[in-house]
């Protein structure tokens, strides 16, 4: 039908015949025309109806394209998911510029064409640049097709990269200053070079930067070439930062000898486990201008400590050098009134960044042969110099604000799902959302990119998720949201230093505690008063297939209801009496509430592994482990480890797993899968949910949380696992000694999972 309509439009004068219409002066509705039969009129009417029906379909289709709704919200209402964005939304409201290094960055009109921003030239009237909602000044080149701005990278290794945003609108022009030279210039300046290797994550340091480089064990010497510098032979200043990870009864514990180009500069001694640094002044002549500069750090092992282990963190060098262009963008400092840069072309760009919040582009400098001279800004002047093609090039991404915005009070939900922008994850979540909606929950599902766009100014940072949840709790239609499900796995290696197998699909928050950094999803739902406001859980899926498995097991657990195996509970204890006592007390509570108890002691005999696997194969509804543990195993791994979980597949038994004494729930490891994750990924077996710490913590802070959780879990009025943990966290908030436990104990699973009690 559409093809026929198109063909008639092409022939033009045949269109009136196709519509079945004649001259209105000779044809009237309801009046038979000469030679017209009833069959002919009926044919015309059918044709008209067919045409109008086709046009109706076209109009409805266009209307559907202009009305963008969350695809998962459609799923919850039983409608088909939309997997592709509308063609009418191809022009983004914002373009995000991700910055990973500090310096002068450039954007061209050509860069914006893939986003359908068809701009011939930039103008301060039509282009706005911001960061975190604040305007950023920029400079437009003479051709109008390139804009330059001072980009400030985020150096904190546990924070997502900085994002600047472009939008259509009035922008902020960078200030300009004529820098005509007035005398003979100096070609000497101060340069800064930093070397940092982020190859080892040390959570226990608790410092603002927990990523460190190579490990130096005594006795040993590490030689490091100071590359990418052009010293003039003048003075310098060297700062070395390290983390010492060993301590002994002796004092001092550590000794490093600092040398440069074969000359020993410093004997560095200190004591204890700590992050520390040393600054060494370099006299003239130590840094060579015409040869390789080699730094050496020697740990001679000549002190009484039984062992020395030092991680190299950062090396920073301030040095005197000669100003010369053409080898990349460079920063320099100078006190001179007139400054000379050698090997510089007339198109060299100069920026005064002495006041970093108010950079100034310098103009009207003097060309003198192959050098340029310009007037400096006086004492403590700071500058960037570069050729136009040496500017930093950000990475680009679009950012849509949909019509179903999150910042509106008319929205409301009981159950919020946050998911990464992956159509496979969308499909995997649909059955669960439909089921939760059928239970009467108001369901909404939000793509992670929308949260970043509305609450993070495009920056992919965990704080945007927290801001969104706080907004929803305080501003959406009552009642406030009760459950939050994070549908995706996390990695603390957000910058991919290790290039591990696990990606940071949906971040968790790294929280600094006394024992170091811990991964915490609970942090997302804490109020400003540090009280939890919603039940939160996570499906730690790296793939859509893993997510499908966890969704299927959640649905099967609830739909199958109470069975013989859900009435059983298994308690496994390590050899220490404290662990056995903890489990014994919990077992007594469950037995009083109708559970059949199975208890195993890891030191009872050599058959413990087979007894454990046999009990799990028969089926239990709850598992509690108390004992030493690591990311992927219990104890030394002989009793139970990740390699054993495959034997639990396809048995139809999916218990709830709890442990309050080890870090089996460390889901944010970039290179290793935690035991809880591996159990969750087992198809039709393993576990359905886990309540477990994400790192190690002292037992006095963890086991009371276990007591509180089970006390809530056994209450008839508490229907879901997530609410049991939420109530336990709320009760723990009254005890300052349990604050760490609130953050470190997380739920891996659906927080709305309904416990099947005896």
C-alpha positions as CSV (number, residue, x, y, z in Angstrom):
1,X,0.0,0.0,0.0
2,X,2.8,2.4,0.9
3,X,4.6,1.6,-2.3
4,X,1.5,2.3,-4.4
5,X,1.0,5.6,-2.7
6,X,4.6,6.5,-3.5
7,X,4.1,5.6,-7.1
8,X,1.0,7.8,-7.4
9,X,2.8,10.7,-5.9
10,X,5.4,10.3,-8.6
11,X,2.9,10.5,-11.4
12,X,1.2,13.6,-9.9
13,X,-2.0,14.1,-11.9
14,X,-3.1,10.5,-11.3
15,X,-3.5,11.2,-7.5
16,X,-7.1,12.3,-7.7
17,X,-8.1,9.1,-9.5
18,X,-6.3,7.1,-6.8
19,X,-8.3,8.9,-4.1
20,X,-11.6,8.2,-6.0
21,X,-12.5,11.9,-6.2
22,X,-13.9,13.8,-9.2
23,X,-14.6,17.5,-9.8
24,X,-16.6,18.7,-6.7
25,X,-18.9,20.7,-9.0
26,X,-20.2,17.5,-10.8
27,X,-19.9,14.9,-8.0
28,X,-21.8,15.1,-4.6
29,X,-21.7,12.6,-1.8
30,X,-24.6,10.1,-2.0
31,X,-25.5,11.0,-5.6
32,X,-24.9,8.3,-8.2
33,X,-22.9,9.5,-11.2
34,X,-23.7,8.6,-14.8
35,X,-21.9,5.4,-15.6
36,X,-20.9,4.7,-12.0
37,X,-21.9,1.4,-10.6
38,X,-22.2,0.4,-6.9
39,X,-19.2,-1.8,-7.3
40,X,-17.1,1.1,-8.6
41,X,-18.2,3.3,-5.7
42,X,-17.5,0.5,-3.2
43,X,-14.1,0.1,-4.7
44,X,-13.4,3.7,-4.3
45,X,-14.5,3.7,-0.7
46,X,-12.3,0.7,0.1
47,X,-9.4,2.4,-1.6
48,X,-10.0,5.5,0.5
49,X,-10.2,3.5,3.7
50,X,-7.0,1.7,2.8
51,X,-5.2,5.0,2.2
52,X,-6.5,6.7,5.4
53,X,-5.5,3.6,7.3
54,X,-2.0,3.7,6.0
55,X,-1.7,7.4,6.7
56,X,-2.9,6.7,10.2
57,X,-0.2,4.2,10.7
58,X,2.4,6.7,9.5
59,X,1.2,9.4,11.8
60,X,1.1,7.1,14.8
61,X,4.6,5.9,14.0
62,X,5.9,9.4,13.9
63,X,4.2,10.2,17.2
64,X,5.8,7.1,18.7
65,X,9.3,8.2,17.6
66,X,8.9,11.6,19.2
67,X,7.8,10.2,22.5
68,X,10.8,8.7,24.2
69,X,10.2,6.6,27.2
70,X,12.4,4.4,29.3
71,X,12.5,1.0,27.5
72,X,12.5,-1.0,30.8
73,X,9.5,1.0,32.1
74,X,7.7,-0.3,29.0
75,X,8.8,-3.8,29.8
76,X,7.4,-3.6,33.3
77,X,4.0,-2.7,31.8
78,X,4.2,-5.7,29.4
79,X,5.1,-3.8,26.3
80,X,7.9,-4.6,23.9
81,X,11.3,-3.1,24.6
82,X,12.8,-0.4,22.4
83,X,16.4,-1.4,21.8
84,X,17.5,1.5,19.6
85,X,17.2,5.3,20.1
86,X,14.8,7.2,18.0
87,X,16.2,8.8,14.8
88,X,14.6,12.1,16.0
89,X,16.9,12.1,19.1
90,X,20.2,11.8,17.1
91,X,21.1,15.4,18.0
92,X,22.3,15.3,21.6
93,X,21.6,18.1,24.1
94,X,25.2,17.9,25.3
95,X,28.5,16.5,24.0
96,X,30.8,15.2,26.7
97,X,34.6,15.8,26.5
98,X,36.5,13.3,28.6
99,X,39.9,14.6,29.8
100,X,42.7,12.4,31.2
101,X,45.6,14.9,31.1
102,X,46.1,18.5,32.1
103,X,46.9,21.1,29.5
104,X,45.5,23.1,26.6
105,X,42.8,21.0,24.8
106,X,41.2,21.6,21.4
107,X,37.9,20.9,19.8
108,X,37.1,21.4,16.1
109,X,33.8,21.8,14.3
110,X,34.7,18.6,12.4
111,X,34.8,16.7,15.8
112,X,31.1,17.6,16.3
113,X,29.8,16.4,12.9
114,X,29.3,12.8,14.0
115,X,26.8,14.2,16.5
116,X,24.8,16.1,13.9
117,X,26.1,19.4,15.1
118,X,26.6,21.0,11.7
119,X,28.5,24.1,12.6
120,X,30.6,25.9,10.0
121,X,32.4,28.0,12.7
122,X,32.4,28.4,16.4
123,X,31.0,31.6,18.0
124,X,31.0,32.7,21.6
125,X,27.3,33.3,21.0
126,X,26.5,29.7,20.0
127,X,28.8,27.5,21.9
128,X,28.8,27.0,25.7
129,X,31.5,25.1,27.6
130,X,31.0,23.9,31.2
131,X,32.4,21.7,33.8
132,X,30.2,20.5,36.7
133,X,27.7,23.2,35.6
134,X,30.2,26.1,35.8
135,X,31.2,27.9,32.6
136,X,34.7,27.4,31.3
137,X,36.4,30.1,29.2
138,X,37.7,29.2,25.8
139,X,39.5,30.8,22.9
140,X,38.5,30.5,19.2
141,X,41.2,30.4,16.6
142,X,41.2,32.9,13.7
143,X,39.7,30.4,11.3
144,X,36.7,30.0,13.6
145,X,36.9,26.2,13.3
146,X,38.9,25.3,16.5
147,X,38.4,26.2,20.1
148,X,41.0,25.9,22.8
149,X,40.6,25.7,26.6
150,X,42.6,24.9,29.7
151,X,41.7,21.3,30.6
152,X,42.3,20.1,34.2
153,X,42.5,16.4,34.6
154,X,41.5,14.5,37.8
155,X,44.6,13.0,39.3
156,X,42.8,11.0,42.0
157,X,43.0,7.4,40.9
158,X,39.8,6.4,42.6
159,X,37.7,9.0,40.8
160,X,36.4,8.9,37.3
161,X,38.0,11.1,34.6
162,X,37.0,14.8,34.3
163,X,34.3,15.7,31.8
164,X,33.7,19.0,30.1
165,X,30.4,19.6,28.3
166,X,29.5,21.4,25.2
167,X,26.0,22.7,24.6
168,X,24.4,25.2,22.3
169,X,24.2,28.6,23.8
170,X,26.2,31.7,24.8
171,X,29.7,30.8,26.0
172,X,32.4,32.5,28.0
173,X,35.3,34.0,26.0
174,X,38.8,33.6,27.4
175,X,40.5,36.8,28.3
176,X,43.3,38.0,25.9
177,X,46.4,40.1,26.6
178,X,48.8,41.8,24.2
179,X,52.2,40.4,25.1
180,X,54.5,42.6,22.9
181,X,58.1,42.1,24.0
182,X,59.9,45.2,25.5
183,X,63.4,44.0,25.9
184,X,65.9,41.1,25.6
185,X,64.2,37.9,26.7
186,X,65.4,35.0,28.9
187,X,65.2,31.5,27.4
188,X,65.6,29.8,30.8
189,X,62.5,28.5,32.7
190,X,61.4,26.0,35.3
191,X,59.8,22.8,34.0
192,X,58.0,20.0,35.8
193,X,57.9,16.3,35.0
194,X,56.1,13.6,36.9
195,X,56.5,9.8,36.6
196,X,54.0,7.5,38.1
197,X,53.3,3.8,37.6
198,X,49.9,2.6,38.8
199,X,50.3,-1.2,38.7
200,X,49.5,-2.2,42.3
201,X,46.3,-1.5,44.3
202,X,47.0,-1.3,48.0
203,X,43.6,-0.9,49.7
204,X,45.1,-1.0,53.1
205,X,47.0,2.3,52.6
206,X,43.9,4.4,53.0
207,X,45.7,7.2,51.2
208,X,44.0,9.5,48.7
209,X,45.9,7.5,46.0
210,X,45.9,3.8,46.7
211,X,47.6,2.9,43.4
212,X,51.4,2.3,43.6
213,X,54.1,1.1,41.3
214,X,56.8,-1.6,41.6
215,X,57.9,-3.2,44.8
216,X,61.5,-2.8,46.0
217,X,62.6,-5.6,48.4
218,X,65.9,-5.2,50.2
219,X,68.7,-5.7,49.3
220,X,68.1,-4.4,45.8
221,X,68.7,-1.4,43.5
222,X,66.2,0.1,41.1
223,X,67.5,2.3,38.3
224,X,65.0,4.6,36.6
225,X,65.9,6.8,33.6
226,X,64.5,10.4,33.8
227,X,63.2,10.6,30.2
228,X,61.4,13.4,28.4
229,X,63.3,16.2,30.0
230,X,65.6,18.8,28.5
231,X,67.7,20.2,31.4
232,X,70.1,23.1,30.9
233,X,72.5,21.9,33.5
234,X,71.1,24.1,36.2
235,X,69.5,23.4,39.5
236,X,66.6,21.1,40.2
237,X,64.4,19.6,42.9
238,X,63.5,15.9,43.2
239,X,60.6,14.6,45.2
240,X,60.1,10.8,45.7
241,X,57.0,9.3,47.3
242,X,56.8,5.7,48.5
243,X,54.7,3.3,50.7
244,X,56.5,1.2,53.2
245,X,54.6,-2.0,53.9
246,X,56.7,-3.7,56.6
247,X,57.4,-2.9,60.2
248,X,59.5,-4.6,62.9
249,X,60.5,-4.0,66.5
250,X,63.7,-2.2,65.4
251,X,63.9,1.5,64.5
252,X,64.3,2.5,61.7
253,X,62.6,-0.1,59.5
254,X,63.7,1.2,56.1
255,X,66.7,2.6,54.4
256,X,67.0,4.0,50.8
257,X,70.0,5.6,49.2
258,X,69.0,8.1,46.5
259,X,71.5,8.6,43.7
260,X,71.5,10.5,40.4
261,X,74.0,9.9,37.6
262,X,76.3,7.9,39.9
263,X,76.3,10.5,42.6
264,X,74.7,9.7,45.9
265,X,72.5,12.5,47.1
266,X,70.7,11.2,50.2
267,X,70.6,8.5,52.9
268,X,66.8,8.2,53.6
269,X,65.8,6.3,56.7
270,X,62.3,6.1,58.4
271,X,60.2,3.8,60.5
272,X,56.9,1.9,60.2
273,X,54.2,1.3,57.7
274,X,53.3,4.5,56.1
275,X,53.2,6.7,53.0
276,X,56.1,9.0,53.0
277,X,58.2,11.2,50.7
278,X,61.5,13.0,50.5
279,X,62.6,16.1,48.7
280,X,66.2,16.5,47.5
281,X,67.6,19.7,46.1
282,X,69.8,19.1,43.0
283,X,72.8,21.5,42.7
284,X,73.9,22.8,39.3
285,X,75.6,20.2,37.2
286,X,73.9,17.1,38.6
287,X,71.3,17.0,35.8
288,X,73.1,16.5,32.5
289,X,71.9,18.5,29.5
290,X,73.5,16.2,26.9
291,X,73.3,12.7,28.3
292,X,71.0,10.2,29.9
293,X,70.0,11.1,33.5
294,X,69.6,7.9,35.6
295,X,68.0,7.9,39.1
296,X,68.9,5.1,41.4
297,X,67.1,3.9,44.6
298,X,69.1,1.4,46.5
299,X,67.8,-0.6,49.5
300,X,71.0,-2.0,50.9
301,X,69.3,-4.2,53.6
302,X,71.8,-3.0,56.2
303,X,69.4,-2.3,59.1
304,X,68.3,-4.7,61.7
305,X,64.7,-5.1,60.4
306,X,64.0,-8.7,59.3
307,X,62.6,-7.5,55.9
308,X,62.1,-4.3,54.0
309,X,59.3,-3.8,51.4
310,X,58.8,-0.4,49.7
311,X,56.4,0.4,46.9
312,X,57.5,3.3,44.6
313,X,54.6,5.7,44.2
314,X,55.6,8.9,42.4
315,X,58.7,10.8,41.2
316,X,58.4,14.5,40.6
317,X,61.2,16.7,39.1
318,X,61.3,20.5,39.0
319,X,64.3,21.6,36.9
320,X,65.8,24.4,34.9
321,X,65.6,24.0,31.2
322,X,65.8,25.9,27.9
323,X,62.6,27.0,26.2
324,X,62.3,25.4,22.8
325,X,59.1,24.7,20.8
326,X,58.2,21.9,18.4
327,X,58.5,18.9,20.6
328,X,55.0,18.9,22.1
329,X,53.0,21.0,24.4
330,X,54.8,22.1,27.5
331,X,54.2,23.9,30.8
332,X,56.8,26.2,32.3
333,X,57.3,28.8,35.0
334,X,59.3,32.0,34.7
335,X,59.8,35.2,36.7
336,X,61.2,37.1,33.7
337,X,59.6,40.2,32.3
338,X,60.4,39.2,28.8
339,X,60.6,35.5,27.7
340,X,62.2,33.9,24.6
341,X,61.1,30.6,23.1
342,X,63.4,29.1,20.5
343,X,62.4,27.2,17.3
344,X,59.0,28.7,17.4
345,X,56.7,29.5,14.5
346,X,54.4,32.4,14.2
347,X,51.4,30.2,14.9
348,X,52.6,29.2,18.3
349,X,49.9,29.4,20.9
350,X,50.7,30.9,24.3
351,X,48.5,30.8,27.4
352,X,49.1,32.5,30.8
353,X,47.8,30.1,33.4
354,X,49.2,31.9,36.5
355,X,45.6,32.2,37.7
356,X,44.4,28.8,36.6
357,X,40.7,29.7,37.0
358,X,41.2,32.6,34.7
359,X,43.6,31.6,31.9
360,X,44.6,34.3,29.4
361,X,45.6,33.8,25.7
362,X,48.6,35.9,24.8
363,X,48.6,37.8,21.5
364,X,50.9,40.3,19.6
365,X,54.2,38.6,20.7
366,X,57.3,39.4,18.7
367,X,58.8,37.1,16.1
368,X,62.7,37.3,15.9
369,X,64.0,34.8,13.4
370,X,63.2,31.3,14.6
371,X,62.3,32.6,18.1
372,X,59.5,34.5,19.6
373,X,59.6,37.0,22.5
374,X,56.7,37.9,24.7
375,X,56.1,39.9,27.8
376,X,55.7,37.8,30.9
377,X,53.3,38.3,33.8
378,X,56.1,38.9,36.3
379,X,57.0,36.8,39.4
380,X,55.6,33.3,39.6
381,X,54.3,33.4,36.0
382,X,53.0,30.1,34.7
383,X,52.4,29.3,31.0
384,X,51.5,26.7,28.4
385,X,53.1,26.9,24.9
386,X,52.1,24.7,22.0
387,X,51.6,24.5,18.2
388,X,48.0,24.1,17.3
389,X,48.3,20.4,16.4
390,X,49.9,19.7,19.8
391,X,46.7,20.4,21.8
392,X,45.2,17.6,24.0
393,X,42.4,15.8,22.1
394,X,39.6,14.7,24.4
395,X,37.4,11.7,23.8
396,X,33.9,12.5,22.7
397,X,30.5,11.1,23.6
398,X,26.9,12.3,23.4
399,X,24.6,12.9,26.3
400,X,20.8,12.9,26.0
401,X,18.3,14.2,28.5
402,X,15.2,12.2,27.8
403,X,11.6,13.5,28.1
404,X,11.2,11.1,31.0
405,X,13.6,13.1,33.1
406,X,14.6,11.9,36.5
407,X,14.6,15.3,38.1
408,X,10.8,15.6,38.4
409,X,8.6,15.2,41.4
410,X,5.8,13.6,39.3
411,X,7.8,10.4,39.1
412,X,7.4,7.6,41.6
413,X,8.6,4.1,42.2
414,X,8.9,1.4,44.9
415,X,11.5,-0.6,43.0
416,X,14.4,1.1,41.1
417,X,16.7,-0.8,38.7
418,X,19.9,0.8,37.5
419,X,21.5,-0.9,34.5
420,X,24.4,-0.3,32.1
421,X,23.6,0.8,28.6
422,X,23.5,-2.6,27.0
423,X,20.6,-4.0,25.1
424,X,21.5,-7.6,26.3
425,X,21.1,-6.4,29.9
426,X,17.7,-4.8,29.0
427,X,16.4,-8.1,27.6
428,X,17.7,-10.1,30.6
429,X,16.0,-7.8,33.1
430,X,12.6,-7.8,31.4
431,X,11.1,-10.9,33.1
432,X,12.1,-9.7,36.6
433,X,10.6,-6.3,36.0
434,X,7.4,-7.7,34.7
435,X,7.1,-10.0,37.7
436,X,7.8,-7.3,40.2
437,X,5.2,-5.1,38.6
438,X,2.7,-8.0,38.8
439,X,3.3,-8.0,42.6
440,X,2.0,-4.5,42.8
441,X,5.4,-2.7,43.0
442,X,5.8,0.5,41.1
443,X,8.8,-0.4,38.9
444,X,11.2,2.0,37.1
445,X,14.4,1.1,35.4
446,X,17.0,3.8,34.6
447,X,20.0,3.5,32.3
448,X,23.3,4.5,33.9
449,X,24.0,7.1,31.2
450,X,20.9,9.0,32.1
451,X,22.0,9.3,35.7
452,X,25.4,10.5,34.7
453,X,23.8,13.1,32.3
454,X,21.3,14.5,34.9
455,X,23.2,14.1,38.2
456,X,26.9,14.0,37.2
457,X,27.2,16.6,34.4
458,X,28.3,13.7,32.2
459,X,31.1,12.5,34.5
460,X,30.9,8.7,35.1
461,X,31.3,8.9,38.8
462,X,29.6,7.0,41.6
463,X,28.5,10.2,43.3
464,X,26.0,10.8,40.5
465,X,24.2,7.5,41.5
466,X,24.1,8.6,45.1
467,X,22.7,12.0,44.2
468,X,20.0,10.5,42.0
469,X,18.8,8.1,44.8
470,X,18.8,10.9,47.3
471,X,16.7,13.0,45.0
472,X,14.3,10.2,44.3
473,X,13.9,9.4,48.0
474,X,13.2,13.1,48.9
475,X,11.3,14.4,45.8
476,X,9.4,11.6,44.0
477,X,5.8,10.9,44.7
478,X,5.1,9.2,48.0
479,X,5.7,6.5,49.1
480,X,9.5,6.8,48.6
481,X,11.4,4.1,46.8
482,X,12.0,1.0,48.9
483,X,14.3,-1.1,46.8
484,X,17.3,-0.4,44.5
485,X,18.8,-3.1,42.3
486,X,22.2,-2.5,40.6
487,X,22.2,-4.7,37.5
488,X,25.9,-5.0,36.6
489,X,29.3,-5.8,38.0
490,X,31.9,-3.3,39.3
491,X,35.7,-3.0,39.4
492,X,37.7,-0.7,41.7
493,X,40.1,-0.4,38.7
494,X,38.1,2.4,37.1
495,X,41.0,3.5,35.0
496,X,41.8,0.0,33.8
497,X,45.4,0.1,35.0
498,X,45.5,-3.7,35.3
499,X,43.5,-4.4,32.1
500,X,41.8,-7.2,34.1
501,X,39.0,-9.4,32.8
502,X,36.3,-7.7,34.9
503,X,35.0,-4.3,33.6
504,X,33.6,-1.5,35.7
505,X,30.1,-1.7,34.2
506,X,28.2,-0.2,37.1
507,X,30.5,1.3,39.7
508,X,30.6,0.8,43.4
509,X,32.0,3.4,45.8
510,X,35.5,3.0,47.3
511,X,35.1,4.2,50.9
512,X,38.1,5.0,53.1
513,X,38.0,3.2,56.5
514,X,40.5,2.6,59.2
515,X,41.7,-0.6,57.6
516,X,41.9,1.0,54.2
517,X,39.5,1.2,51.2
518,X,36.4,-1.0,51.0
519,X,33.9,-1.4,48.2
520,X,30.4,-0.3,49.3
521,X,27.0,-0.3,47.6
522,X,25.4,0.6,50.9
523,X,27.1,4.0,50.6
524,X,24.7,4.9,47.8
525,X,21.6,4.8,50.1
526,X,23.0,6.6,53.2
527,X,21.5,9.9,54.1
528,X,23.6,12.9,55.1
529,X,23.0,11.6,58.7
530,X,24.6,8.3,57.6
531,X,21.4,6.4,58.0
532,X,20.3,3.9,55.3
533,X,17.1,4.9,53.5
534,X,16.5,2.0,51.0
535,X,17.3,-1.7,50.6
536,X,20.0,-2.1,48.0
537,X,21.4,-5.1,46.2
538,X,23.4,-6.0,43.2
539,X,23.4,-8.6,40.4
540,X,27.2,-8.6,39.8
541,X,26.9,-9.5,36.1
542,X,29.8,-9.0,33.6
543,X,27.6,-10.4,30.8
544,X,24.0,-10.6,29.8
545,X,24.2,-14.4,30.2
546,X,25.2,-14.1,33.8
547,X,22.4,-11.6,34.4
548,X,19.9,-14.0,32.8
549,X,21.0,-16.7,35.2
550,X,20.6,-14.6,38.3
551,X,17.2,-13.3,37.2
552,X,16.0,-16.8,36.4
553,X,17.0,-18.2,39.8
554,X,15.4,-15.2,41.6
555,X,12.1,-15.9,39.8
556,X,12.3,-19.7,40.4
557,X,13.1,-19.2,44.1
558,X,10.0,-17.1,44.6
559,X,7.6,-18.9,42.2
560,X,8.4,-22.4,43.5
561,X,7.6,-21.3,47.1
562,X,8.5,-23.2,50.2
563,X,9.9,-26.7,49.6
564,X,11.6,-29.4,51.7
565,X,15.1,-28.0,51.0
566,X,14.2,-24.4,51.9
567,X,13.4,-25.6,55.5
568,X,17.0,-26.7,56.1
569,X,20.0,-24.5,57.2
570,X,23.7,-25.4,57.0
571,X,26.3,-23.9,59.4
572,X,30.0,-24.3,58.6
573,X,32.5,-23.2,61.1
574,X,36.3,-22.9,61.0
575,X,38.5,-24.4,63.7
576,X,38.6,-21.4,66.0
577,X,36.1,-21.7,69.0
578,X,34.9,-18.1,68.4
579,X,33.5,-19.1,64.9
580,X,31.8,-22.2,66.3
581,X,30.2,-20.3,69.0
582,X,28.9,-17.6,66.6
583,X,27.3,-20.3,64.4
584,X,25.9,-22.3,67.3
585,X,24.0,-19.3,68.6
586,X,22.6,-18.5,65.1
587,X,21.6,-22.1,64.6
588,X,19.7,-22.2,67.9
589,X,17.7,-19.2,66.7
590,X,16.8,-20.8,63.4
591,X,16.0,-24.1,65.0
592,X,13.5,-22.3,67.3
593,X,11.9,-20.9,64.1
594,X,11.4,-24.3,62.5
595,X,14.6,-24.8,60.5
596,X,16.2,-28.2,60.3
597,X,19.9,-27.7,61.2
598,X,23.0,-29.2,59.7
599,X,26.3,-28.2,61.3
600,X,29.9,-28.9,60.0
601,X,33.2,-28.2,61.7
602,X,36.1,-27.7,59.3
603,X,38.5,-29.5,61.7
604,X,36.3,-32.4,62.5
605,X,37.7,-34.9,60.0
606,X,39.2,-35.3,56.5
607,X,35.8,-35.9,54.9
608,X,34.5,-32.3,55.6
609,X,34.7,-31.4,51.9
610,X,32.6,-34.3,50.8
611,X,30.1,-33.8,53.7
612,X,29.7,-30.2,52.6
613,X,29.2,-31.0,48.9
614,X,26.8,-33.8,49.8
615,X,24.7,-31.5,52.1
616,X,24.6,-28.8,49.4
617,X,23.5,-31.3,46.7
618,X,20.6,-32.4,48.9
619,X,19.5,-28.8,49.2
620,X,19.5,-26.2,52.0
621,X,17.6,-22.9,52.2
622,X,20.3,-21.0,54.2
623,X,24.1,-21.3,54.5
624,X,26.2,-19.6,57.1
625,X,30.0,-19.7,57.1
626,X,32.0,-18.4,60.0
627,X,35.8,-18.6,59.7
628,X,38.8,-17.4,57.9
629,X,38.2,-16.6,54.3
630,X,39.5,-15.0,51.2
631,X,38.0,-13.6,48.0
632,X,37.4,-17.0,46.4
633,X,37.6,-19.6,49.2
634,X,37.0,-20.7,52.7
635,X,40.1,-21.2,54.9
636,X,42.9,-22.8,53.0
637,X,40.6,-23.7,50.1
638,X,40.6,-27.4,50.8
639,X,37.0,-27.3,52.2
640,X,35.3,-25.0,49.7
641,X,36.5,-22.8,46.9
642,X,35.4,-21.3,43.6
643,X,36.6,-24.4,41.7
644,X,33.9,-26.4,43.5
645,X,30.8,-24.4,42.5
646,X,30.4,-26.1,39.1
647,X,29.4,-29.3,40.9
648,X,26.3,-27.5,42.3
649,X,24.8,-26.7,38.9
650,X,21.4,-27.9,37.8
651,X,20.3,-29.3,41.1
652,X,17.5,-26.8,41.5
653,X,18.7,-25.7,45.0
654,X,19.5,-22.0,45.4
655,X,20.0,-21.1,49.1
656,X,20.8,-17.7,50.6
657,X,24.4,-17.5,51.6
658,X,25.7,-15.4,54.6
659,X,29.1,-14.9,56.1
660,X,30.1,-12.2,58.5
661,X,33.7,-13.2,59.0
662,X,35.5,-13.1,55.7
663,X,35.5,-11.3,52.3
664,X,33.8,-13.8,50.1
665,X,31.8,-10.9,48.6
666,X,34.6,-8.9,47.1
667,X,32.7,-8.3,43.8
668,X,34.8,-5.4,42.7
669,X,38.1,-7.3,42.1
670,X,39.3,-6.6,38.5
671,X,41.2,-9.8,38.0
672,X,39.5,-12.3,40.3
673,X,35.9,-13.5,40.8
674,X,34.7,-13.7,44.4
675,X,33.2,-16.9,45.7
676,X,29.8,-15.3,46.1
677,X,29.8,-14.2,42.4
678,X,30.7,-17.7,41.2
679,X,27.9,-19.2,43.2
680,X,25.5,-16.6,41.8
681,X,26.5,-17.4,38.2
682,X,25.8,-21.2,38.5
683,X,22.9,-22.1,36.4
684,X,19.9,-23.6,38.3
685,X,22.1,-24.1,41.4
686,X,24.6,-22.4,43.5
687,X,23.0,-19.6,45.5
688,X,20.2,-17.0,44.9
689,X,21.7,-14.2,47.1
690,X,24.6,-13.5,49.4
691,X,25.1,-11.2,52.4
692,X,28.8,-10.9,52.8
693,X,31.6,-8.4,53.5
694,X,33.6,-7.0,50.5
695,X,36.9,-7.0,52.4
696,X,38.5,-8.0,55.7
697,X,37.4,-6.3,58.9
698,X,37.7,-7.0,62.6
699,X,35.3,-9.6,63.9
700,X,33.9,-7.4,66.8
701,X,32.5,-5.1,64.0
702,X,31.2,-7.9,61.8
703,X,29.6,-10.6,63.9
704,X,27.2,-8.3,65.7
705,X,25.9,-7.3,62.3
706,X,25.3,-11.0,61.6
707,X,23.3,-11.2,64.8
708,X,21.2,-8.2,63.8
709,X,20.6,-9.5,60.3
710,X,19.3,-12.9,61.4
711,X,17.2,-11.3,64.1
712,X,15.4,-9.3,61.4
713,X,15.3,-12.1,58.9
714,X,13.3,-14.3,61.3
715,X,10.6,-11.7,61.9
716,X,7.3,-12.5,60.2
717,X,6.7,-8.9,59.3
718,X,10.0,-8.7,57.4
719,X,9.2,-10.1,53.9
720,X,12.4,-9.6,51.9
721,X,16.1,-10.2,52.3
722,X,16.9,-6.6,51.4
723,X,14.6,-5.2,54.1
724,X,16.1,-7.5,56.7
725,X,19.6,-6.1,55.9
726,X,18.2,-2.6,55.9
727,X,16.7,-3.0,59.3
728,X,19.9,-4.5,60.6
729,X,21.9,-1.6,59.2
730,X,19.5,0.9,60.8
731,X,19.9,-0.7,64.2
732,X,23.7,-0.8,63.8
733,X,23.7,2.9,63.0
734,X,23.1,3.5,66.7
735,X,26.4,1.8,67.6
736,X,29.5,3.8,66.5
737,X,31.6,0.6,66.6
738,X,29.4,-0.9,63.8
739,X,29.6,1.9,61.3
740,X,32.3,0.2,59.2
741,X,30.2,-3.0,59.1
742,X,27.2,-1.0,57.7
743,X,29.4,-0.1,54.7
744,X,31.3,-3.3,54.2
745,X,28.4,-5.8,54.4
746,X,26.6,-5.8,51.1
747,X,23.8,-7.8,49.4
748,X,24.5,-9.5,46.2
749,X,21.1,-10.4,44.9
750,X,17.7,-8.8,44.5
751,X,16.8,-6.7,47.5
752,X,13.1,-7.5,46.9
753,X,13.8,-11.3,47.2
754,X,11.1,-12.8,49.4
755,X,12.5,-15.3,51.9
756,X,10.9,-18.7,51.8
757,X,10.5,-19.6,55.5
758,X,9.5,-23.0,57.1
